[in-house]
Amino acid sequence: MTQELAAYLTSHALTTALIVSAPMLLAGMIVGVAVSIFQAVTQINEMTLAFVPKIVVTALALLVFMQWMAAKLVDFMHYIFELIPTIAR
């Protein structure tokens, strides 16, 4: 395995991880900003008000996008398995 191939596989793995985690992170971020604006407007500083909606929305995003995320990960693993003969040389 060359250094270029190792660097490419590392960057491809990190890119895949970012793409797979993006729906949950974006959903949590959007809800977090909305809750923060709500807390600033109403001056309610309750920790559970910030925490619970983000957890619920993140879990819902996981349920909604789970099939797509699994397909992306399976595609990446197929690519890696196809490279095994090339890497073993």
N, CA, C and O of each residue as an XYZ file, in Angstrom:
356
protein
N       0.854     -1.169      0.000
C       0.000      0.000      0.000
C       0.901      1.234      0.000
O       1.832      1.344      0.798
N       0.609      2.139     -0.894
C       1.396      3.357     -0.974
C       0.848      4.407     -0.014
O      -0.258      4.284      0.513
N       1.650      5.432      0.192
C       1.215      6.505      1.076
C       0.035      7.269      0.471
O      -0.845      7.745      1.187
N       0.033      7.375     -0.848
C      -1.073      8.075     -1.506
C      -2.391      7.335     -1.314
O      -3.429      7.944     -1.060
N      -2.331      6.004     -1.440
C      -3.540      5.203     -1.253
C      -4.022      5.281      0.188
O      -5.223      5.381      0.439
N      -3.092      5.235      1.134
C      -3.467      5.343      2.545
C      -4.102      6.703      2.843
O      -5.096      6.790      3.565
N      -3.519      7.754      2.282
C      -4.085      9.089      2.488
C      -5.462      9.198      1.846
O      -6.373      9.788      2.427
N      -5.620      8.633      0.650
C      -6.920      8.672     -0.026
C      -7.966      7.894      0.763
O      -9.089      8.370      0.929
N      -7.619      6.706      1.251
C      -8.575      5.914      2.022
C      -8.962      6.625      3.318
O     -10.119      6.583      3.736
N      -7.995      7.270      3.943
C      -8.296      8.012      5.167
C      -9.238      9.172      4.885
O     -10.211      9.378      5.611
N      -8.951      9.932      3.831
C      -9.828     11.063      3.514
C     -11.209     10.590      3.078
O     -12.212     11.229      3.396
N     -11.270      9.470      2.352
C     -12.562      8.927      1.933
C     -13.364      8.435      3.141
O     -14.582      8.609      3.188
N     -12.691      7.827      4.108
C     -13.367      7.364      5.316
C     -13.894      8.537      6.137
O     -15.015      8.491      6.645
N     -13.082      9.589      6.265
C     -13.537     10.760      7.022
C     -14.677     11.474      6.315
O     -15.614     11.940      6.964
N     -14.607     11.563      4.994
C     -15.692     12.174      4.235
C     -16.985     11.385      4.390
O     -18.058     11.962      4.567
N     -16.875     10.068      4.321
C     -18.057      9.222      4.499
C     -18.640      9.393      5.897
O     -19.859      9.462      6.056
N     -17.783      9.461      6.907
C     -18.268      9.659      8.278
C     -18.983     11.003      8.424
O     -20.016     11.086      9.087
N     -18.439     12.052      7.810
C     -19.090     13.352      7.885
C     -20.422     13.364      7.155
O     -21.396     13.936      7.644
N     -20.470     12.734      5.987
C     -21.716     12.692      5.221
C     -22.788     11.905      5.971
O     -23.954     12.298      5.988
N     -22.392     10.794      6.592
C     -23.358      9.949      7.308
C     -23.879     10.651      8.562
O     -25.053     10.515      8.908
N     -23.021     11.390      9.234
C     -23.454     12.040     10.476
C     -24.120     13.394     10.253
O     -24.712     13.947     11.181
N     -24.034     13.933      9.049
C     -24.546     15.280      8.774
C     -26.038     15.465      9.066
O     -26.394     16.480      9.665
N     -26.930     14.549      8.681
C     -28.357     14.802      8.967
C     -28.661     14.965     10.447
O     -29.442     15.837     10.826
N     -28.054     14.135     11.289
C     -28.310     14.244     12.721
C     -27.691     15.510     13.300
O     -28.301     16.182     14.132
N     -26.482     15.832     12.861
C     -25.824     17.036     13.366
C     -26.564     18.303     12.952
O     -26.740     19.219     13.756
N     -26.995     18.349     11.693
C     -27.723     19.523     11.228
C     -29.067     19.679     11.935
O     -29.453     20.787     12.306
N     -29.774     18.571     12.119
C     -31.061     18.641     12.819
C     -30.873     19.130     14.256
O     -31.624     19.982     14.731
N     -29.870     18.589     14.940
C     -29.591     19.032     16.305
C     -29.170     20.484     16.377
O     -29.543     21.201     17.305
N     -28.386     20.923     15.387
C     -27.942     22.308     15.368
C     -29.105     23.273     15.126
O     -29.206     24.309     15.782
N     -29.974     22.926     14.185
C     -31.119     23.794     13.891
C     -32.035     23.908     15.094
O     -32.479     25.004     15.436
N     -32.319     22.796     15.735
C     -33.181     22.834     16.923
C     -32.482     23.564     18.059
O     -33.126     24.301     18.807
N     -31.177     23.371     18.200
C     -30.433     24.083     19.249
C     -30.488     25.591     19.077
O     -30.672     26.326     20.047
N     -30.329     26.055     17.834
C     -30.405     27.495     17.573
C     -31.819     28.002     17.843
O     -31.989     29.072     18.428
N     -32.829     27.249     17.425
C     -34.213     27.671     17.653
C     -34.523     27.742     19.149
O     -35.165     28.687     19.605
N     -34.075     26.760     19.901
C     -34.318     26.767     21.346
C     -33.546     27.908     22.005
O     -34.054     28.546     22.927
N     -32.338     28.166     21.547
C     -31.553     29.267     22.115
C     -32.222     30.612     21.852
O     -32.255     31.475     22.729
N     -32.753     30.787     20.652
C     -33.480     32.031     20.351
C     -34.718     32.139     21.222
O     -35.019     33.211     21.748
N     -35.440     31.027     21.376
C     -36.631     31.019     22.243
C     -36.255     31.366     23.673
O     -36.955     32.142     24.323
N     -35.154     30.802     24.175
C     -34.732     31.093     25.547
C     -34.300     32.547     25.694
O     -34.547     33.168     26.727
N     -33.660     33.087     24.674
C     -33.232     34.487     24.750
C     -34.433     35.436     24.735
O     -34.445     36.447     25.437
N     -35.435     35.099     23.931
C     -36.620     35.960     23.837
C     -37.444     35.898     25.119
O     -37.916     36.927     25.600
N     -37.621     34.710     25.670
C     -38.469     34.548     26.854
C     -37.697     34.647     28.163
O     -38.308     34.684     29.232
N     -36.389     34.689     28.105
C     -35.511     34.736     29.279
C     -35.716     33.539     30.202
O     -35.598     33.651     31.422
N     -36.020     32.408     29.607
C     -36.118     31.156     30.364
C     -34.783     30.436     30.209
O     -34.374     30.110     29.095
N     -34.108     30.191     31.321
C     -32.811     29.524     31.272
C     -32.893     28.152     31.930
O     -32.279     27.911     32.969
N     -33.634     27.288     31.333
C     -33.810     25.925     31.840
C     -32.954     24.987     31.004
O     -33.052     24.987     29.777
N     -32.119     24.192     31.650
C     -31.209     23.302     30.929
C     -31.957     22.210     30.175
O     -31.574     21.863     29.058
N     -33.016     21.662     30.765
C     -33.750     20.595     30.087
C     -34.472     21.105     28.856
O     -34.706     20.344     27.917
N     -34.828     22.378     28.842
C     -35.477     22.959     27.674
C     -34.525     22.979     26.481
O     -34.970     22.896     25.336
N     -33.238     23.085     26.731
C     -32.259     23.070     25.650
C     -31.858     21.647     25.274
O     -31.547     21.382     24.113
N     -31.861     20.744     26.224
C     -31.318     19.407     26.018
C     -32.328     18.430     25.415
O     -32.006     17.731     24.455
N     -33.512     18.372     25.950
C     -34.508     17.377     25.541
C     -34.934     17.516     24.078
O     -34.974     16.502     23.382
N     -35.252     18.698     23.574
C     -35.643     18.783     22.157
C     -34.530     18.352     21.202
O     -34.797     17.736     20.170
N     -33.281     18.679     21.547
C     -32.170     18.272     20.675
C     -32.027     16.754     20.633
O     -31.770     16.180     19.575
N     -32.190     16.110     21.773
C     -32.098     14.646     21.818
C     -33.232     14.014     21.026
O     -33.012     13.061     20.280
N     -34.430     14.533     21.181
C     -35.595     13.979     20.468
C     -35.439     14.152     18.961
O     -35.675     13.210     18.204
N     -35.047     15.338     18.521
C     -34.901     15.593     17.087
C     -33.748     14.778     16.510
O     -33.846     14.287     15.385
N     -32.668     14.627     17.256
C     -31.549     13.816     16.785
C     -31.965     12.351     16.643
O     -31.594     11.691     15.673
N     -32.727     11.851     17.598
C     -33.208     10.471     17.506
C     -34.167     10.301     16.332
O     -34.112      9.289     15.634
N     -35.037     11.268     16.109
C     -35.948     11.203     14.962
C     -35.183     11.256     13.641
O     -35.515     10.537     12.698
N     -34.157     12.110     13.574
C     -33.341     12.180     12.360
C     -32.625     10.858     12.128
O     -32.481     10.422     10.986
N     -32.176     10.219     13.199
C     -31.542      8.903     13.070
C     -32.518      7.885     12.511
O     -32.158      7.097     11.636
N     -33.747      7.891     13.003
C     -34.749      6.951     12.501
C     -35.112      7.218     11.042
O     -35.285      6.284     10.259
N     -35.225      8.491     10.682
C     -35.617      8.846      9.316
C     -34.510      8.521      8.325
O     -34.781      7.992      7.247
N     -33.270      8.830      8.676
C     -32.154      8.689      7.734
C     -31.364      7.395      7.910
O     -30.329      7.223      7.265
N     -31.821      6.483      8.763
C     -31.045      5.276      9.045
C     -30.819      4.425      7.794
O     -29.714      3.923      7.588
N     -31.822      4.260      6.976
C     -31.677      3.434      5.776
C     -30.665      4.064      4.810
O     -29.836      3.358      4.237
N     -30.730      5.362      4.631
C     -29.785      6.059      3.751
C     -28.360      5.968      4.297
O     -27.414      5.740      3.544
N     -28.212      6.148      5.620
C     -26.887      6.078      6.234
C     -26.307      4.672      6.114
O     -25.118      4.513      5.835
N     -27.133      3.662      6.322
C     -26.664      2.286      6.184
C     -26.244      1.998      4.747
O     -25.249      1.308      4.523
N     -26.982      2.512      3.777
C     -26.613      2.302      2.374
C     -25.273      2.960      2.059
O     -24.453      2.374      1.353
N     -25.036      4.171      2.572
C     -23.748      4.844      2.361
C     -22.603      4.044      2.972
O     -21.548      3.895      2.355
N     -22.807      3.531      4.179
C     -21.757      2.754      4.837
C     -21.501      1.436      4.130
O     -20.353      1.003      4.029
N     -22.554      0.787      3.636
C     -22.387     -0.464      2.895
C     -21.644     -0.209      1.591
O     -20.783     -1.000      1.207
N     -21.963      0.883      0.907
C     -21.237      1.235     -0.316
C     -19.757      1.450     -0.032
O     -18.905      1.001     -0.799
N     -19.449      2.128      1.055
C     -18.049      2.352      1.415
C     -17.348      1.032      1.719
O     -16.205      0.827      1.311
N     -18.026      0.139      2.430
C     -17.404     -1.146      2.757
C     -17.208     -2.002      1.515
O     -16.207     -2.710      1.411
N     -18.136     -1.951      0.576
C     -17.939     -2.667     -0.697
C     -16.704     -2.146     -1.414
O     -15.919     -2.922     -1.959
N     -16.536     -0.832     -1.411
C     -15.363     -0.228     -2.039
C     -14.080     -0.705     -1.361
O     -13.105     -1.039     -2.036
N     -14.080     -0.736     -0.046
C     -12.897     -1.182      0.698
C     -12.621     -2.660      0.421
O     -11.470     -3.045      0.220
N     -13.665     -3.486      0.410
C     -13.464     -4.913      0.144
C     -12.957     -5.157     -1.269
O     -12.187     -6.090     -1.498
N     -13.376     -4.338     -2.210
C     -12.868     -4.474     -3.581
C     -11.400     -4.082     -3.679
O     -10.697     -4.546     -4.577
N     -10.928     -3.235     -2.769
C      -9.530     -2.807     -2.785
C      -8.587     -3.781     -2.086
O      -7.371     -3.632     -2.199
N      -9.104     -4.762     -1.378
C      -8.243     -5.680     -0.629
C      -7.215     -6.361     -1.514
O      -6.051     -6.413     -1.117
N      -7.557     -6.886     -2.681
C      -6.502     -7.490     -3.510
C      -5.431     -6.478     -3.936
O      -4.255     -6.828     -4.036
N      -5.828     -5.244     -4.183
C      -4.870     -4.213     -4.562
C      -3.947     -3.869     -3.388
O      -2.746     -3.668     -3.569
N      -4.514     -3.805     -2.204
C      -3.721     -3.456     -1.016
C      -2.771     -4.588     -0.658
O      -1.663     -4.328     -0.188
N      -3.170     -5.823     -0.866
C      -2.362     -6.973     -0.458
C      -1.113     -7.146     -1.323
O      -0.187     -7.849     -0.920
N      -1.066     -6.532     -2.484
C       0.107     -6.675     -3.358
C       1.309     -6.001     -2.830
O       2.366     -6.039     -3.461
